[in-house]
Each structure stands twice: as structure tokens, then as C-alpha cells.
Amino acid sequence: QGHSGATRKECHFSCRPKAHSQYLDSEACSRRMHPLSPPKSSLLSPKGMDHATQLLPANACTQATAVAFPRAPYERPLRALIVLVVLFLAVIDLLPFYVDIPGQLWEQLVHYEFPSDTPIGIEAAMLALVVVLVAAAGGRAQRQILRPCSVFLHPEIIVHAFNVLLLAGVIPWWTQQSEADTSDLFDGWGYISGAACKWMMGLCLIPIARQSLWLNAAAAGFPEGIPFHRVTGWWCVAQVTIHSACYTLGAVLDTVSDYEYWNHHGNQTGYSHAPRAPGEFDGTEWHAVSVAMAVYFWPWAERLNVETGNLEPNTGGVFILLGLLGTLAAIALAVFSLPRLRRARYDLFYIVHVPAAALFIVLGATHDFQMMGFVVPGLVTYFLDRTDFLNRTATSRFHRVTARVRVMTADWVRLDVTNDLGTLTSDAAFGSQFVYLRVPALGGESHAFSLAARCPSIVIKANGDWTRRLHQLAERQAAEALSDTAARGVEQAEAIPMDRLSSVTTDLVCEIDGVYGNASPPWRSYSHVLFVGGGVGVTPWLPAIEEHKETCHLHGATGQTMRLVWCGRTCTELDAMGPYLPEDTAVFITRSARRMPAVAPRGGCDDPSDVVAVAEPGGVSTISAQDAVGRSGTRPWLFAFVGVVSLSLTSMSYYYVRGEASVYADYEKGCGEWCFEGEPTLTQYLLARALPVACSFVAIAAATIFARGASRVLATLKCPCAVGAEACAGAVTGAQSVTFQTRQPSAEFGRPNMEKLIATAVAEVEAAPASTAPSITAGLYVCVCGPQAMVRSCKDAVRHARKHHRGVTIGLHVEEPDW
């Protein structure tokens, strides 16, 4: 109630963490349970939108001798060289279809692109060069500043244009052909859509690894790679569907044309219009089409040799059937990837997606081996990531850990890992790290969640079937802990008030896969960073703020100023999230709900007792980096070795199995004493097509295993400090204790005025002195994660700021909360 008869909205908020646990305590960061003190009034003004300058307090970390990451010296030349190599490969692969370029050099390039006449074709050589360049570009990403690759982060325009131009270019090609009919147009579309499909499939596999040098080279994380994977994947499905449909329509039109010629001229037309099956032209036109389609798709249908009229093995049916099954696998994958179906039945999507993709790759490569060369770079990355790239094994990717779980609100729950912290490592930067969480009590389903601290701590909102079941499980466990017996606790779970459920923590067995993230986040090169989070959307930014404050305390400056704005719906959410927010956070409460009593969590993660620990105002927080997620060094030579060897062996496997020097080629021609003359059987034909694909997968696995073994042997011969500077630096930092004074953050009612907040931050950039760190750009980078309305507000505000402050570099990163 207000004063002098006026009514004011008031929210009591007092954040009094334990004296040693606002960020990370000295024993374990999982013991970061911050009890709230009894309510202490703090006026929240509904006019907070008019005081943006007060919501961005001055940062104690000033521009002294700034500590900053250096810029990658060869970033742009390496990326430009990668683009040039890919363009060269695209030219020699796609341009000959449209244009007949004279010249012996050009003919040699086209002739030796595929490994039919040479052990290692130009395609494999160019892709191997790309792999080496990517290893060089992304190998030091965690120690350098890389500019985000805009083509990789926003690929829609280029990918759409690439595919549309390839399909549209068939029409002028068709008009230039002499004596071309409609079937030739469909054949042209069928060929070029197949070529585009292998390109899209190769590009689609690049970001599928959750941590890879491809992502490091693009200065992106796995979530940022999903739009690239999505748009190339959908075009891959579209192109393979067009490929199958056009070739089928072309075959139908050819059958109709041959039927008409045969009825008018009989067998005088020659073998070019002869029937391809017994009795094909003995009935109506529809009968001819049905018989031709049976021969076209079904390998066991009788087929006639058009030259001799004798029966022959229907090897073409094997070839077509493999492609048709691959197309059906791609369509099934696409159906379960539809956003609405994926959200409704994520369990089915989880089961279908990877097997359907694997089936499509195997069948597609068996149908046309040239696809195999394009998918090898992505498969190599996936093999490396799925083995022990982050201290995992191929059969056990998940770490089994014990987490302390606490119900925060009616739809929030927090998990803090309490053991095996040393087994979790990552080369990703704080602020971008995430893990895949699986709870055995809820089944085998796993989901990705951002880390809410530099240790494995997660805040989860019940926003779907799986997360709701997790919240219910946490509620049941809390109820059991508060009850005299487990059975009684389950019966009375709904009757126990939320403030009592949130006052206890219980143990929960979890499995964690990770930690993943972006090795060189986009905000690393900006002098000012503004993090905006709504609800649990603030959790990705908290580890970055923690690290920034610790670095400021240890080194005096980082060359950066970081701010945090958090928006919650009610004061209950403020009570739940407040203890984990930095003291200078700008807090907004968007709904003027009735004030709920502040909840004091009882005990810490390490103390399940009911003793309430409260720190007095002005207490200190301790950070100990030894409890954070460990740093794992990248191994670019490992990626380059496995990639080059796999591409080389893949190319050689085709050359020696189906190329000019192969036994199969001699068998088709008739080779006397070494083999039998005549057409191969269906089984022999299928094995000849499948064997190079199998050899390619064996080559990838063998190269990975050999490189892993060599890496371990070399590691045993080195000093532990020789593994990487990060490991030594982490060990030194972990031995130190860093303390910070805490204070109570301010909070206000109403939605924040994003335009005013960002304008204030831009004014701070303009007024700030020049940075002493040469790698830091004077500018503002805005990172937002939260509801769509808040994201749109930030986008509009950034667009407005760019328009009115053209002299200031302003970047924007939107974290998808439910990718």
C-alpha cells in the first residue's frame, strides 16, 4: 500500500546469499543453494522504463591493462581460401552440364574429377584440402577471436538461390538441345537435382557434430549450426524427391513415345524404340506404361536386351530401387522433422531422425557413389564427436552423475551436479555451454539445456511433456523428503505448499552428455555486451557474467563491459532466480501479481538438513575456478589426419572396386581367364555397388581408431602442461580464491523499454575511452534469450539503434530457447 492515500505496487526482494556462494564456492559449485533472507522492502517503481540509465550501473572493471583474446591472424585468408576451393569444386562438378567448354585442360579436370580413371580424384583432393584448411582455421578458436561467419549463421538466401538457379538453368539448357522432347527436360531436371542433392547432403552434415572444428572455424556453436542444417536438409529432401519424380516421369514419357513408334513402324524402328519387357507393347498404352514401370523399379521383373531381344539381368532395377528406397527414407525423415510433429512427438523424432538419415546416406551412396565423397567430411566430424572427443567412448557417451534437484517455482526446477565434476570438459566458452540431460527415471530420452553456472547446473522450465514429468518427479521427491514416510509423501504431494517444496533439495541420478558450446562466441570481440534474458532464458548468460567478474578481479580489466537485464513475470520468479543473478542486474517484473512470501531454501546442496543459513548484507562471495567445467584442448591434426585419410581411402576403394583398374570392370567387358564373360547377376551387381560404400565406412572407423591410439600414445610422452596452455592456466587459477562484495539488485515493475536500454548502452560505448586491447572493437553486442515478444522487441530496438547510431558497431545474437 502506498503513502498519503496513493496506491503503489511494492515487491519485497532481498538477496542474501551465503557468504561464500554467490558464484562458486571453494568446495563445489554444485553447493550454490542461496537462501533468501526474510523479506526486506525494496520499492519497485512502475516507471522503471523511464530510468534506463539507472539500470545500467557502471562496471567496476575499467580499462586498465586490458586482458583480451587476440584476433586470429589468418582468419579471413583461410576462410576465403576455403570458399575458393569449394567454388572450384562446384564449377568442375556442375558447370559441364550447362556449358560445353572446349580445351584439353578443362577436359582433363572433368575427366579426373571422379575416381574412375585415377585412384584419387580431384573431388577427393579438393575436399581433403578443405578439411586441412578448416583444421587450421578452427584449431585455435578457443584462444582467439574469430568473427562469426554470416554465410553459415544466415544461409537461407544463398542456399535458396543456389538450388533455384540450378533447377532454373535446366530450361535454357533444354532449349539449346537439338531434337529435344519433354522427356529430355525431365531427364535434365533429374540429373541436376541429383547433383544438387549430394551437395546439400554434404553441407547438411557439416554442423551435425555437437562440437567440431567446422563449428569452430565458423565461430559458431551447435545451436547456431541448426538453421544451416535445417535449410540444407530440407533442400536435400526436396532435390531427391524432384530427382526421383523427374526420372520417373521421363521414363513414362519415353515408354509412351516408344509405344507409339512401335505401333506405327513395328520392329523396323530399330532397338532404340524396342520393348524392354516381354509383352510390353502387346496391349494398350497404359499396359505398356505399367509393364515398363515394373521393370524400371523391380529388379526381379523380366527385362529384355533392346539390342538382341534376349532376357538379361535387370541390374537397372537394382540401381533404381536403391534410389527409391533412399528417397522414401528421406521423406520419412522430413515428415518427422516437421515442427508441429516434432514438438508433439519428440520421442518419435528422436528415434527416427538419425536411423533414417543413415539409411538415406547408405542407399544414396550405393545408388550413386559420388555422394559418398561429399558426405565423408561430415561423417568424419560425427565419428570424432561421437567417440571420445570429449573423453567419451563410442558405447557410453553419457556420464552418470548425481544431481541435487530443487523445485524453484510451480514450473521451474534446478539441478546441480554434485560429483564427478572432473570428468566433464569442454573447449567451449562460458555463456555458450550446454549439455544433453537424460534422467533414467524418465526413460531414455535426452534433451539439451544451457548451463546456468560455470559448473554443471541447469534450470529447467516445465514447457513440454518430458520437462513436466521431470518437474513432477522433483515435486514427488521433495514431498517424500518432507513427509514421515515415502508413501504418505506421495499421497500428500499436491497438498504441500510450493514454498515448502522449494525449501528442500533431493538427490537424482542423471546422465550428462557434453559439455558443448561455441569455442569463440560472437560477443568476445566487442567492448560492451548487453545480455537480456526472460525467465529461465537468462541462464545461458550467467556463466559468462561469472567469468567476466572473476577475470576483472584477477587482472583488473578485460577490455569489456558486461551488463545483464532480466525480466520475470512475478515476484515468485524473482525470489527463485534472484539469488543467482549478479548484484548489478537490472530486474523487471512484467506482471503486477500479488506478492508471495520470500522462500528461504533450507540447507545447501551438501546439507539436506532443515537449518537455514543466511548471510548478512555486505557478505562476500567466493569463486573457485577449479570447480568449473574443465577445459579440453582441440586437436586439429587429428581431424585433418582422419579427414584426409578417409577421403583418400574412399576414393581408392571405388577405383579398385568399380574403376578402370577393377576386376568388376574387366568382368563387364569379359576378361577370359580371370573372370566369367557376360552380364553380372543381381547379387554381384549389388555387391559391386555396396562394397565401396562399406569400404568407405570402414576407412573412416579405422582412421579414427588409429588416430585416437596415436593421440593417446603421444599424450603419455608429453608433460601434462604440454597438452595446452589452457590446462595449466586452469590449474593455476583453480588454486586461487576470489571474493566479491554482494549487494541487493534493484527491480522495477513493467516491461523494459528496450529502445531506451540499448540507446543508453550505445551512449556508454560512445563515451567510453578507446580500448587498450587491439583485438577489442568499440561497439555493443546484444544477446537475448526469452519469449518471442521480448526477442522481437530487442530486434526492433537494435534496428532502431543501428539507424540512429551509424558510427557504432552493434551486433545481435538471438538464442533459440527451444531448438
N, C-alpha and C positions, 0 to 999 in steps of 0.2 A: 504494500500500500504506500502511496506517495505521501508527501507532506503538504500541509496547508490546503487540504481538501482535494488536491490533484492526485490522479492515479498514475503510478509509474510501474513499468514492468521491471521486476527485480529477479535476479538469479544469483544464488549463492554459489560461489565456486572457490575452493581453496585447495591448491595442490601442494601437499606437503609430503614429498617422498621420503623414503628412508634416507638417512644421512649419507649412505654410500651406494645409492642405487637408481639415480635418475637415468643414467645411460647404461653402464655396465659395471657391476660390482667387481671386487677383486677376487672373488671365488668362482662365480659362474654367472654368465649373463642371463641364464635362464631364471635366476633368482630375482628377477626385476619385478616383483609384485609391489606396486606402490600404493600403500594405504592412503586414503584421503582423511584428512583431519575433520573434526566436526565443522559444520557449516560456519563460514565467516563471510558476512555480507560483502558483496562487491557489486556496485551498481553497474548494470548493463544498459547503455543508452540505446534507444531505438533509432537514434540519429547517427549511428556509427558510420553510415555511408558518407557522412559529411566530414569525417575526420580521418581521411585516409592517411594523411601524413603522420598521424599518431600511431597508426597500425604498422608502420614500418620503422621500428626503432633503430637507432644507429648501432652498427655492428662493432663489437669490441675488437674484431680482427681487422686492423687497419693496414695500410700499405707501407709496411716496413720493408725488411728484406724478404720479399715475397718468395714463397716456396711454391713452385708450379711445375707441371709436367712440360717437357719440351715438345715442340712440334715435330712430327715425323718429317725428316728432311727430304725424302724421296716419295712422298705420298702422291703428289699429282703426276709425276712422270711414270710411276708404276701403274697407277690407275689408267692413265692414257695409253700405256703400252698394252695393258690387258684389253682395253676396248678395241685397239687397232688389231690385235691378234684375232679377237672374236669376229670383227668385221671382215677380216681377210678370209677367215674360215667360212663365213656366211656367203661371201662373194663366190668362192670357188664351189660351194655346195649348191647354191640356189640360182645364181645368175645363168649358168649354161642352159637351164630350161627355157628361159625367156629370150636369150640373145645368143646367137652363134658367133663367137668371137674368133677370128682367124689368128693363126700364129702357132708355131711349134711349141713355144714355152707355155702358152695357155693350155694347149692340148696335153702337154705332159703333166701340168698341175692337176687338171681334171682327171687324167687317166690314173694318176697315182694317189688320188685323194683316199680311195678306199683300198684296203689291203688285199685286193685280188691278185695283183701282179707284183707286190712288194711286201716284205714281212711287216714293215711298219709304215702305214700310210701317212699322208700329210695330215689327215684328220686327227689321228692319234698323236702325231708330233706337235701339232698346234695346241691341242688340249693339254698335253703334258707341259708345254711352255706356260700355258695359263695357270696350271697348278703351281708351278715353281714361282711365278710372279705373285700369286695370291699368298703363298707361304712367306715370301719376302715382305709383302705389304702388311700382312696381319700378324706376323710373328712377334712384334714388339708393341702391339696395340695397348697392352695394359700399362706400359711405361711411357707412352707418348700420347700426344693429342692428335687425333685424326678427325678430319671434317666428315660429317655424315654424307654418305653417297645418296644424293637426291634421286637418282635414277632407281636405286634399289628401294628406297623408302616410299617413293611415289611412282610406281612403274606403270600405272594404268594407261596413260596416254601413249607411251612408247610401245607397250605390248599390244594394245588395241591397233595402233597404226601398223605395226609390223604384220600382224595377221591379216588385217583387212587388205593391205596393199598386196600381199602375196596372192590372196584369192582374187582380188580385182584385176591383177596383172594377167591372169589367165585369159581374160576376154580379148585384149589386144593380141596376145599370142595366137589365139584361136583364129582370129580374123585374118592373120597373115599366113595361115596354113593353106596349102593348095588342096582342093577336093576334100575339105574337112566337113564332117557332118556333126549332128548334135552329140553323137556318142563320143566324138573326139573332144568336145568341150567338157563332158563329164569325166572323161579319162584325164584331161589336164587338171581339172579340179581335184580328182582323186590323187594324182601324183603329188601335186604341190601341197595338198592338205596333209598327206602322209609325211612329207619332208618337214612341214611346219610342226607336226605333232612331235617328231623326235626332238626338235629344238625346244618346244615348250616343255616336254618331259624332262629334258636335261636341265633347263633353267628351274623347273619346279622342284627338283631335288636338291638344289644348292642350299636353301635355308632349312632343310628338314632336321639337321642335327641341332640339338639344343645348345651346343657350344662348339664352335668351329672357327677355323681361320677364314672361311668365306665371310662369316658374320663380322669377325674382327676387321678384316680388310675393308668392309663397308661401313665400319664404325656403327654397327647395329647389333641389337640383341635378337633373341629368338622371337619375342612378340613383334618386333619391328619387321622381321622377315616374313611373318604370316601373310600380310597383304600381297607380297611378291609371290609367295607360294600359292595363294588363293587365285590370283588373276591368271598366272601361268597355268595352274592346274585346270581351271575352267576352260581356258582356251585349248589345252591339250585334249580334254574330253570333247569339246566342240569339233576340233580338227579331225580326231579319229572317227567321230560319227560322220562327218562330212566325207571323209576318206572312204569309209565302208559304203555309205549311201551312194556316192557318185560312181564308184566302180561297179556296184550292183546295178544301178540304172544304166550305166554304159554297157554292161553285159546283156541286159534286157533289150536295149535298142539294137545291139549287134545281132542278137538272135532274131528279132523281128525283121531286120534287114536281110539276113541270110535266108530266112523262111520265104520272103517274097522273091528273092532272086532264084531260089531253088524251084519254087513253083512255076516260075516263068521260063527258066532255062534248063532245069533238070541238072543232070550231072555234068553238063557242058560248061558250067561256071568255074570249074577248077576247084582245088582244095581250099581256097580262101573262103568260100561260102559253103563248104561241105558240112554235113551234120556232125556233131560231136558226141552223140549218143545214139544207140540203136533205136530206130523208130521215132527220132526227134521230129522229122518233118512229115510224118505219116498222118497227122490229124490236123486240128485247127491251129491257129496262131497261138492261142492260149495254151494248148497242149505242148507246142514247141517251147514256149517260154517256161512252163513248169518242168519239163524234162531237162532243159538247159540249166535251170537253177538248181535242180537236184544234183547234176554233175558238177556245177560250179561250187556248191557248198559241201557236198557229201563225198568224202574220199572213196567210199566203198561202192559208189554208183559206177556202172559200166561206162567207160569212156572210149571213144574211137579216135584213132590217129587220123587226123584230117588229110594226111598225105597218102596213106596206104589203105585207110578204111578198116584196119585191124584193131582189135581191142588192145589197150595198153593200160598200165597202172595209172590211176587218177592222182598223180602227185600234185597237180594243181589244186585239187580239192583239199589236200592236207594243208597246203600253203594258205588257202582262203579260210579254211575252218579255224586255223590258229588265229588269224586276224579277227575273225568274227567273235570268237570267244574272248579275245583281248578287248574288243570293243564293248562287249556285254559287261565285262569286269569293270571297265572304265565308267560305264553308265551306272552300274550298281554303286560304285564309289561316289559318283556325283549325286545320286539320289539321297544317300545317307549323309551327304555333306551339305544338303540344303539347310539354311539357318534355322528354319522353323522345326524341321525334323530333328536336326542335331540337338537343339535345345530340349525338345520334348523327349527324345530317346537317346540321350548321350551314351548310354550303355551300349546300344546297338552301333552307333557311330564308332565308338571306341573299339568294338570287336571287328567291324567290317573294314575300317579305313586302311590300315596297314596291310592285311592279307589281300584285299582287293587290289591295292597298288602294286604289291609284289607280284601277284598273278598277272596283272596287266604288263608289267615290265618284262617278265619271263616270256609270256606269249608274244608280246610285241617284238622283242629281240629275236625270238625264234622265227617269227614271221618275216622280219627284216633286220638282219644283224647290224645294220648301220646305226640303229637306235642304241645298241649296246655301248658303242663308243661314247655317245653323248651322255649316257646315264652313269658311266663309271666314275667321273669326278664327284658326283653327288653321293653315289653309293660308298665310295671310299670314305667320305666325310661321315656318313652314317655308321659305317663299320667302326671307325675310330671312336666315335662318340658313344656307341652302344657297348663297346668293350670297356677298357679300363682307362679311358681318357681322364676321368676324374676319380681314379682309384677304385674303379668298379671292375667286375668281371662280367663276362658275357652272359652268365647264367644267373647272376644276382646283382641287378642294378640298384636295388633299393637297400639303404641302410636301415636296420631295425633299431629304433631308439625309443626311449621312454620320455613322454612329454607330460608336463604339468598343465592341465586344462582347467580353465576357469570361465564360467558364464559371466559375460560382461553386461549384457542387456537382454531383452527379450528376443533379439535376433543376432547378437554378436557373441562370439566365443574366441578365447585366446589360448594358443598353445605355445608353451615354452619348452624347448628340448633341454633335458637335464643331464644327459650323459652322452658319451661318445662324440664330444664336440671336435676332437682332434681328427676324426675320420672324414669330416666334411670340409672340402676345399673348393676353391673356385678361382678362376682368373678374371672374373667379372668385377666391375667396380661397385662399391656400395651405392645403393639407390636404384640399382637395376637388377639386383639379385632376386631370384625366385627359386622355388623348389616344387617338385611334384610330391604331393602328400597322398599316402594311402593308409587307411585305417582298417586293419584286418577284421575288426568287429563289424565293419560295414560292407565287407566284401573286397573284391579285387580291383575295384575302380580307383583310379588316381586322378587328381586334379592339381592344377598349377596355382600357387599362391605366392605373392610377394612377401619377402621377409620384412618384418616390422621393426627389426633391430639388426645390428651387425652380428648377432648370434641368431641361430635358427628359432625365431619367434614369429608367430603367424597370428593375424587377426582375421577371422572369417565371419562373413555375414551370411545368414541363412536366406539364400536367394534362389534356391533350387532344391530338387529332391534330395540330392546327396548332402548338401550343406544343412538342410533342415534336419535330416536324420542325425548328422553329427551334433547339431545343437541339442536335439532331444536326448542323445546319448550323454552329453555333458550334463544336462539337467538331471537325468536319472542318477548319474554318479554323484552329483552334488547332493541330491536328495537322500541318497543312501548314506552319504557321509554325515548328514545332519540327523539322521534317524537312528533309533536304537538298534534296529535290525534292517537288513537289506530289503526284505520283503515288505516291511512296513514303509520303508522309504519309497519304494516304487509305487505303492498304493497312494501315498500322500504327496507325490511329486508335484501334482498340479496345485495342491493347496498351500505349498510353501511359498512365501513371498519371494519376489525376484531379488530383493536386497539381501535376503539370507542365502539364496543360492549363489549369489555372486561373491559371498564372503569366504568361500572355501575353494580350495584347489584340489584336484584329484589326479591320479596317475592314469595315463592312457598309452597303450602300446601303439606306436605308429611306424610307418616305413617312409623314408625320405629318399628321393632321387634328385640329386643336384649337388652343389648349388650352381645354377646357371645365371646368365645375365650378359650385359654389354661390357666388353673389356675397355672400351673408350666411349663413355656416354657423351651425348652431344653438348651437355652444359659445361664440360670440362674446360673449354677454351674461352668462356665468357666471364667478364669481370663481375657481373651481377646476375644472380639466379633467383627467380621467384617461383617457389613451389606452392601449388594450390591443390588442396585435397578436400574432397567432400565425404564425410562419414569415414568408412574404412578405407576409402581411396587415398587417405593421407599416408598409409603405411609404407608405400614404396619410397617416399621421400625421407622418412625418419632416419634410416641408416646413413644417408648422405649428409644430413644435418649433424648427426653424431660425429661422423668422421671429420667434418669440417671444423667443428668446435674443438675437437681434440688436437687437430693439426694447428689451429690457431694458438692453442695453449702451449704446445710444444715448441713451435717455431716462430710464433709472434705474428705471422701473416701467411696467407696462401695466395694472395693476388685476387681473391674472390670475396664477394659479399653475398650471403645467402639469407633469404627470408622465407618464412612459411606462413601461409594463410590456411586456416582450417574452418570448414563450415559443417556444423552439426544441426540436426533437426530439433532436438530438445535438450534440456538441461541434463536429462538422464544420460544421453550420449556424451555430453560434456564431462559428467562425472566418470564415465567409463574410459574415455580416451584421454582426458586431461592429464593424468599422471604421466603419460608417455610423450606428451608434447613438450618441445623446448620452451624455456621460460619466456622467450620473446615472441611467441606465436600470436598472430592476430586471429582471434576466435570470433566466429559469428554463429549465432543461434537463429535459424531461419523460421522457427515456429514458436510462437509465444505460448508454449504449453505450461501447464501448472507445474510449479517447482516440486521435484521429487526429493526426498531426503538423500543427502550425500551418503554413499555407501563406503564403508571402510573395510576393504578386503582384510581378512584375518590371516595373519602369518604371511610368510613368503613361500616361494616355490620349494624352498628347502625346509620349511617348517609348517607342517599341516596342523599345528595346534591352533587354538582359538585366541591366542594372545594378539592384541592389536598393537602394532609398532607404529608410532607416529613420530616424525621428526619435526622439530621446531622450525619456524620460518628462519630463513637465512642459513639453513643447513647446507651441507656440501654434498656433491655427487662425485663418485669416483668412476673413472673409465679405465679399464684394463684391456688393452688390445689383445692380450693372449687368449681372451675368451671369444673373440670374434671368429667368424668363418675363416679358415686358413687360406693362404694364397697358394695357388698351384701355377707353376710356370708353363707356358705354352711350349710346344716342341715343333717348330715349323719344319725342321729337317725330316721329322717322322712323317708328317703329312705329305711333304714333297716326295719322299722316297716311295711311300706306298702308292701315291697317285701315279708317279711316272712308271714304276714297275708294273702296276696293274694295267695301265693303258697300253704299255708295250706288249705285255703278255696277252692281253685281249686281242690286239691287232695280229699278233703272230699266231694265235690259236685259229683265227679264221683263215689265215694264209695257208697254214699247213693242214687244215681240215677240209676247206672248201675252195681255196685259192688255186692259182695255176699250177703250183707245185704239189698239190694234194693228190692223194690216192683216189679221192672221190671224183676229181676232175678227169683223171685217166679212166676211171670206171665208166663215166658217162660217154666217153669217146670210144671205149673199147681198147684195152691195153694188153691183150694177149695173155702171156704167162702170169702176169701179176694180178689179174682180176678177171671177172667174167664180163662178157660183152652183153650189151642190151640195157634196157631201162632198169633203174633201181626199183626195188619193191617199196611199198608204202612205209614199212618199218625202217628200211635202210635210208629212205629219204628223210623221215622224221628224225632219225638219229643223227644224220649228217647236218641237219639244221640245229638240233638241240645241243650237240656236242660242243661247238664253240661257245655257246652261252654258258654251259656248265663249266667249261674251262675258264671262262672269264670270272665267274664267281669264285672258283677255286683259287684263281690267281690273286684276287682281292683278299680272300681269307688268309692265304699263305703269306702274302706280303705283309699283312697286318701282324700276323703271329711272329714272323721273323723280325720285323721292326720292333715289336714290343720286347722280344727277348734281347735284342741288341741294346735297346734303350736301358733295360734293367741292368745288363752287364756293365755298360758304360757308367751307369749311375753308381755302381758299387766301387768303381775305380777312382771316383772323384771325392773330394772333400764335400761334405754336406753343404757348405757355403758356396760351392761352385755351381750348384744347381740353378741358382738365380739370386740376384740381389734382393728380390722381394722377400725370400725366405729368411735371409739374415736380418734384413731390416725389420721384418715382423717379429723375429725373436727378440731383437733388442728393445723394440717398442713394447712388446708384451711384458717386459720385466719392470716397466715403469708404472707408477700410479699417478693419475692426472685428476685433479679436483677442480670442480667448478661451483661457484655460488649459484644457488637456485632462487628464483623469485616467482611470484604469482603472476601468471599472464592475465592480460585484460581480455574481456569478452563483451560483445555487443549484440543486441537483437537486430534482426533484419538481414536481408540479403546483401552481400557486399556489392559495392559499385565497382565492378571490375575495371571499367574505363578509368576511374579515378585512382584505383590502386596501381594499375600499370602505368598511368601517367606520372604518378608520384615516384615509382621506381625508375622510370626513364629520366625524370628530373634529377634523381640521385646519380644516375650514370653521367649525365651531362655536367654535374657539379663536382664529380669525383676527380681527384688528380690522376695524371697518367700513371698507368701501372708500370712497376719496375720489372715485371716479368715479361720478356719479349714474346712469349707464347700466348699471353692473355690478350684477348680482343676486348676493347672497351665497348660493351654492349649489354643487352638484357636478354636472358633466356628464360622463358616461361614454361614451366612443366605443370600439367594439370591432369588429375585423375579423379573422376567422380561421376555424378549424374549427368545425363546428356544436356540438360538445361544449363548447368554450370559450365560444361565444356563449350557449348555454343556461346555463352556469354564471354568466356575467355577468348575464343576465336575472334569474336566481333571486337573485343577490346584491343587485341593485338593488331587487328587490321586497322582500327582507328588510330592506334599509336604509330604504326608504320606510315600512315598517311600524313600525320601531323608532325612527326619527328623523323624526317628522312635522313638526318645526319647520324642517327643512332641505329646500330645493328640490333634488330630484335628477332629472336628465334622463338619457335613454339614447338613443344613436344606434347602430344596427347597420348596418354597411357590408356589403352583399352582395358576397362575393368573386368571384362568377361570374355576375353579372347579364348 
